[in-house]
Amino acid sequence: MERPLRRLGFLTIGLFDGDDPRPGHESTLEIVELGERLGFDIAWVRHRHLQYGISSPTAVLAALTQRTSRIDLGTAVIPLGWENPLRLAEDLATVDVLSGGRLNPGVSAGPPMHFERVRGALYPDTAEAEDLGYGRAERLLDFLGGAPVTGFSGTEGIEVFSDRVQPHSPGLAGRVWYGGGSLRSAEWAGRNGLNLLVSNVVKAERSADFEQVQLSLVERFRAHHPDGERARVSQGLVVIPTDSATPAQRDKYARYAAQRLPRTTTTHGPARMMYAPDLVGDSAELAERLAAHAAFRAVDEVSFALPFTFDHDDYVQILTDMATKLAPALGWRPAA
């Protein structure tokens, strides 16, 4: 590999049965524990509201801090339009302290998905006044960095108060990632010194070639980041190695990718959103395809997404092949 893969990550949505949610959450915890044993560098949990996936990543990751000891833990991504940045900063700092400094919060700005449906429940009195843009992310960064929240600190009666978020976790603000799918977002993340997550969904602003769009986000981000070419980017794609899969699993994976392929052949909606094709095959084939992928060639970190609807045993097989066959073919070595 011209640019060997340095950090291997995976992303899970954490699906569960709405009538019996505990087994699905337990499965997610077990999958991340497996990722640690396999040497993965980071496990990301996808954030979903009002769906049957992880709605509270900080709670799930808090549990994982007690069941893992090495693997980094990330959120991909928390939509800040649902959050109070001050309260979220407290939660994130607490999880980071519990993890020993392993948290990598991923966030995004903008109005929440289906905002018109939820604004009455989310902001019944203040929806028009809420800043749902980058300013919300800037507040979170300030709070995580230790900026004053109030003008008072000291003792009042028998209680002691701080003027900044507690607990304070030094270094956490430098581990914040931004989920960017547009050139504007990539540039903003770079100018503000964040790390960048590029996913398998992007905005086709200047090209309808997915690889080139993803690459343009990486280049725009680094062009405006203080660290330049050393600025951290993690590439997201759905990648499904089949080396040890059973015939039934291989058939399932092929049908899954085929059903989703038509959406990748055109742009969608006024924003011209594009989806990446899912990559399915044995590790040798996948390594060749990735080595030729324009955006993959520009990064040394990945966050491969596990398909939404597969079974626990499927995830075990995919992660095992990913860590033992595919990633080593890309130049990666497992964490000790």
Disulfide bonds with the S-S distance in Angstrom:
none
